[in-house]
Amino acid sequence: MAAKKTAKELPPHLSPAQREASLKDYAPVPANCVVTGGTGIVGMRLCEMLVERGAKRVVCFDVVPKKDIKFTWDHPAIECVTGDITDAAAVDKAIQGADCVWHLAAAVGPFHPKPIYEKVNLGGTRNVVASCKKHKVKLVYSSSPSTRFEGSWFKTPNVDGVTEAQMPELPLKSWMQEYAKTKALGELVVRAAVEEDPNFLAVSVAPHQVYGPRDNLFLPNMLEAAGTGKLRVFGPGTNRICMTHVDNYSHALIIAVDKLYKGSKVLGKFYIATDGSTHPEPDAYCIFWKELDIAVTGMGFPSLWGKAHLPFALLYTLALVCEFAGWLMGTTFKLNVFNVFVLTMHRWFDISAIENDLGFKPIIPYSVGWPDTIAWFKVHWLPKFLETSKGAGLVGISAQSQAKINTQADSTLADERNPAGSSGKKKSN
């Protein structure tokens, strides 16, 4: 086991719950690590946790430069490389000499320009797989449960306490979202590489609804809508979901590498990690709108339960209109069919597979992680929101989410935007 750490050896910006969990003892990790998508909420925490557990060098590879990210850890073992996952040469350079790669880089959610998804989520994964095979490097692929959400504009998925084996097999006939489709195709690239090459060691691990300090997607957008008075409970507000603290997911990603050896039963498989049995409901889930309201009132905003609920039929009809209008205008509205389904459907899982096969257990219980996250947002997010909020609308997302999307688009679509000149693509440092 690794030596027990002192508080001085941890990132100074950790929340109390993260600090307490990080001071526990964990098994050693590979010496040389690469994390793609290293400036996202999971990527940053994963880089830190690898160093906390003994990694000698962690390459944080991302299209977003370190200078644009708050709350980063200036540690000599973390090497930040600014590069585009769609640039095969940059990816290969970053991976050479690594023991393991954690591939997190992705275009997430429905708000990116459409060409980004295939270029980043599929093309980027092909680059990572090719380099890992070339240099004989282990791979842990960050996937998503939405890759197996079988639905359409006219069919709501229902994911009510299922295991991975009970979910639809890939590939699906169709996906509800371009993100889900391209992440699924990326996972199939990883699986095919495992089946074709007995020396290639890889596994796919997914979270569900990541939350935690430094989140720049889920909570900022929900809280912004609540703070501007525009958020209402969708439907009856009783939909069951499970969530995953960023440290719990990072822990799952880290321990997965220990199972990557020839003959391992986890090779090429797909696992889901959540906060599991630490959720408040007995069957290991929580009520989404109940928990979100705790965060909303924690910011000092009025409770969502004191306002009229929005009926599903109304939301669904409006979402279809927004989809059509968005197609005409070339934009994506916050109110779209996928978001209506996601905010009203059941989304929780039986995680016994990852518990049994990978030995996963949450290191931060939900009962600790959720209040800790709310407290962090009250200190670090709320003051800026109160100073700068101009009102959230139906189009677009929070400023911090949009800023990252813009950076990724500027790099990945540089060739298409400048066809007559040089590519303008950002190269790795």
C-alpha positions, 0 to 999 in steps of 0.5 A: 500500500502507498504511504499515508499522505499528509494534508500538505501533499494534497491540492490546496483547493480540495473540498473538505470531503475530497481532502478526507477521502484523499488522505486514506490509503490506496494501492499504487498506480502506474508511474507514467500516466496520460489523461486526455481531456485533462482539464474537465471536471473528471480529468482534473481530479483524475490527474490529481488523484493519480499524483496523490497515489504515487504517479511520477508523471501525469500528462494532462492532454487537452485542447483547453490550455491550463491558463484558462482553467481555475483551481489547477494544481501546480505540481511538478508531476503534472505536465500540461500539454495543449493539444487536439485529440483529433491531431494524431501526431500530437496524441502519439507524442503525448502517449509515447512512454506511458504505462496507461492512458485514461481517455476522457477527451470528448465533446459532451452534451447536445450543444457542440457544432455537429461535426465536432462529435464524430471528429472528437469522440470517434476520430479522437478515440481511433487516434488514442487506440492506434497510439496505445497499440503502437506503444503497448500502453494500457487503455481505460476508456471513459464511456457513457450510459447514454450509449445504450439509451434506446429511444427516439424523438417518439420513444422515451428510454426507461432505465430503471435499476438495470445492470449493464447486461440488461441494457441494449447491446451495441450498436443500437439501431439509432441513438437519441443524441449525436454525443451518445452515438459517437461515444458508442462508436468510440467504445466499439473501436476500443472493443474491436481492438481488444478482440483483434489484438490479444496484447491490447489491454483496455476496458470501458468505464462510465459514470452517470450524472457526474457532480462535484466541485469544479463542475462546469456543465451539470450544476452551473446550468441547472443553478443558472436557470433556477437563479434566473427564475426560469427553472420548473420541475418537469413532470411530477418530479418523481423520476429516479436517478443515480449520480456519481461524485467526481472522486468516485468516478476517478477512483473507478477509472484508477482501479480499473487499470489493475484488472488490465492483464492478459486473460482478464475477464474485464477486457473490452467490457463496459462498466458503470460506476455511481455512488451506489448504495450510498444514495438516499433511497433504499434501492440505491437511487435518489429522486432527481428533482428532490435532490436538485431542489436541495442545491437550489435552496442551498444557493438561497433561491426559492424552492422549485416545489413552490412553483407550478410543475410543467406537464410532460405533454406540454414540454414534449410538444414545445421541445418538438417545436424547438427541435424544428426551429433549431434545425431552421436556425442552425442552433440548439435550444435548451428545451429539446427532446433529449433534455425533456426525456433526461429530466423526466425519465428514470435513470439508475443502475445496478452496479454490482458488476463493477463492484464484483469485477473491479472491486469498486466502492464509493470513496465519498458517500452521496450523503457527504458528497452532495452537501459538500458540492453544494457548499463549494458552489455557494462559495465559488459559483454563487458570488459571480452569478449574482454579479454577472447574471443577465438571465438565461434563455432557451438558447445556449448554456452557461458562459463557462460551458460555452467557453470550453465548447468554443475553444474545442470548436476553434481548434477541431474545426480550424481546417473547415473554417480556414480552407484556403489557408493553413490549418491553424490547428493548435499543436501540442506543446 
